[in-house]
């Protein structure tokens, strides 16, 4: 079996009492091991959903129910290795993001090895999202699939509805555990096992039936008086101290600057409480971040050793960033907002697309392996590449672009929300998404043009002699 792993993501979860407007928010950078891997933004209507599913990587075949819901999706453009839908919101305003590749250890894999013919990141959104009616429902469906078919890799998966957020982590080949994120809390989850303290009898936890017995039977718990799943099933490696833990540290530093922590600490908390309410802009900033205002910033003024010591959250291998927002205090028809941007996150903006539609704008839906600046994926990647050549030279352009673009998107969103509240037909949501796409594409193109014009005056290949 040839595996193709997108193993470099970062997840942020925000409970409804922790967010600025009372929404639930699940978000993730969909990263890969390669810098470029074109993605598309689509809607999968019920007639397009497979009934007899076969994975490309593992070959597993699964019969699916005959009553799928419509859902948004961010699949790969090149399907050689499968669909890889990444994330979406279904027509009942249930959101799912899959997956955050996590870590494990030999103790559990010796008991419950991976299953070569099992399911993995390639498959999960397709197998789960069209059939669930709550976040908790998503945990249960995925858990049953893991128990039946097994998995060949360790993953973390987020689910949300307008009330709850759940985080599930796979354990070995067939086991799993999930925890409901408190309404007033947030989570920053890098590529490690993240769940720490766990109470099997609590109402806010779910797990495979024999998981607690497994821990006891095989003497897996290293702690004397409590259950910490990260200690039991995760890693505490040197790689974690430079690749994973610093990302959790920086996100927590941003939301809680008053708390001093070590960026390499193996026990940074899973559940956190910010010192303020968290906005979409906050989430986007952290998912685009590169250790700003620290000596570890790759674009900063620290030593070369410091600037390359830790793996940043925003990286050239960001293929998309999605922020799935399920709003309260609005009609159900406009509750689901699928915020989206493509490419490395330093020079892009997330666009608030309405999820209750049956199609998506062409600039976001069309992309393939051929470079084409008419496709948002390639336009975003080009802007990020130029910006990386001299970050400080182009930073002000980026900041002005982000402020003005986000303001324009929100104006379209406010006008559309008001029209729906006043009784307009939901057909206007598709039109609103077209406006948002046009606005985004126009502004991203202008940003690139402004950067080219300004940067040309600063090229090294020049010579001045009064000519």
Steps between C-alpha positions, in 0.01 A plus 500: 500500500642838396413760758469868429485693824414863556680490831572861584173668598404726791149511651323770703164441673292772668190437714189713461555692825864559410428648156425864427146445365391180672588271207673168522822498297711209380795584276811347352791558268488214251874450452701242309854379454520674163477875444240484222197272476206676329166492680145596406192622688188306400155394614420129500130463430321176603499362145878544483573316824621142441293209634774241450818664621849369426812663640791552265780465755380200701249353256240458775143473368211635706128501426360844587144595601258609231396828664803734494479869581649768278836633622784735411840346439861595417628204295829459324501607138715205399322183612780247447503427873130550570263786582646637826198725573671671799194671653146616448158596635196290422145620431404462867784734605726228635870564435794262479875548447715195431775453577774621732772235477604413856761288677498169681739252662613141468322389817154537350601395149635177642152430635284642220706535179395711205283341234638522145152450352337752732375856464701822519502872431424439134160358593361643822298805391335302219412215737368711786390858429202426266337276763520686831250728672706629792864525602455216749341296222817551297717362779282190531488430127874540455566294811292212369680513163839491673396200706366315195760580233802623695742772392855509364601830659449718812266796458308770687158602367277795593119515493266788580138608498360827633528380861786254531853434380650152526859390441572133421843338492567155358698257714679209339322314222146482642471713813406863555413763761311828471443800720244780484669840505351717777290789367732758659824341379732486201749242374818528292588152373823425307619163359513310826249319715328791673239372746647499849282450812215260426211372712336193349184550708443866410220623276744696289707199393445206266733211418515151357337263748812309605746790509500541878546126551780500242693756704466289815562162339826603335627733776512799266446788744828659614325735746419405859168667562333614177441414133684712243447362150795694357728329753344159436462490122702794365864587457737723691779508245777743416314567174195609702712762677588675174222401258181485707516651846620846384189539282272434796715738704472785251121463461456495876739793536285699256172428679654515850803731491487531877603134545870412480572158349791313345459448122652152529287383794349155437207574734353819356128478578237371259203703631572873537305814587587825324521839669244640251242383248652354183419630151535349153787746447677360806468145372630598155794686652612201707456260208719733289758568768874447496596591859458874450669722762719215620855403413365192321332699218644383168447856368629660820834617636607204712800285430481252213501218755200649684308576179527140383461326837119462506245408235259794452121472464484696176730322254556458126321164525161653596266379225190660646379655820137443589304650788162329542265728689154393617320814609228545759237776505454489122262293282616143442530570127798730562646343813779309326791708370789323328788750520773402254835601355753311290878481506755613758311718746731800526354685198137390476164568664222265604170554319167438682314274257144400587478120533128469415552492121509236226804632313812712552664785304717400204817671622497281811350187341731474198865407544725223377867419485568755227598848615212737422467845655125496436469245779507630856728223620780594258448875546534466877811281471665748264440792736641304794811406302575861406431617854747247635784649295504812720235483771575836660489674161147376430357477852316834488340404171380178662362676807308760297366230270379287792324789674326628189410156366355373827299821534357451151412136568324592821298770327371243249429259784310757708286600203424137416419409860260795523325400177447143628368627834258715304373194314705486180525169313811297586595509131671828582763304698646361180506853358666626816770234469564615143538858624738383772704301250520791256600737778768262624640426156511868402673605821748210495589588140548866593720401793722295272515782245590758764774274634645443152497873420659601829744210515633561149658824623693300761643224284869424539536488121523875442757770422452874528709750300266792440315302232 
